[in-house]
Amino acid sequence: MLADRWGVTETEVRRAYPCDDFVDSPTLRLWRGVRVDAPAAAVWPWVAQVRLAPYSYDWIDNLRRRSPRQLVGLPEPRVGEAFTTAGGRRRGRILSVEPGKQLTGTVMGAVLSYVLVPEQHDATRLLLKVVMRTNRLLAVGLSVGDLVMARRQLRTFKHLAEHGPE
């Protein structure tokens, strides 16, 4: 499918993700990934803070409210909590979490898993997989839109984890 992969290897595409357990026969499967030059322990708090804001193009998906550039010391995410906040409204819910390793939630009919894979030299692969059941035409549009937004989000997490709060 058009725009279904960005920044991931074939091995990362083939691996199992927690979101796979929540959607039978998805018609949309998207993989995104970025290398973060920081240990997973530095990346995780930013991923977990997605509960406060989308960390993408704030002028589009957060009604021009800037996603926080400081860690606010949230408790670890828990199943059943809101997955994210966008435009001042809580959205979706957390389906599965392993602190420091993965966060899986649902929002707008899609199920997303953020997975942190430690690498050598205190680096981390931050992977995102999105699955959903939808019609084929809508899947193409969602794939392209997600590529733009998820790419920005992962790059923002990368920057914050590598360089610290702004």
BELJOWO-V557204 format. One record per pair of residues at least 12 apart in sequence whose C-alpha atoms are under 6 Angstrom apart, sorted by the first residue. I is the first residue (numbers start at 0). J is the second residue. Records with the same first field share a line. If there is no record, write none. Layout:
I->J ; J
This chain:
2->142 ; 143
3->29 ; 142
4->29 ; 30 ; 31
5->31
6->31 ; 32 ; 33
7->31 ; 32
18->110 ; 111 ; 112
25->130 ; 131 ; 132
26->132 ; 133
27->130 ; 131 ; 138
28->129 ; 130
29->128 ; 129
30->127 ; 128
31->126 ; 127
32->125 ; 126
33->124 ; 125
34->123 ; 124
35->122 ; 123 ; 157
36->122 ; 161
37->121 ; 122 ; 161
38->121 ; 122 ; 123
39->117 ; 123
41->160
42->160
43->99
49->83
50->82 ; 83 ; 84
51->83 ; 84
52->66 ; 83 ; 84 ; 85
54->66 ; 152
55->148 ; 151 ; 152
61->85 ; 86
62->86
68->164 ; 165
69->164
78->93 ; 94 ; 95
79->92 ; 93
80->92 ; 93
82->104
91->105 ; 106
92->104 ; 105
100->114 ; 115
101->113 ; 114
109->130 ; 131
110->129 ; 130
111->128 ; 129
112->127 ; 128
113->126 ; 127
114->126
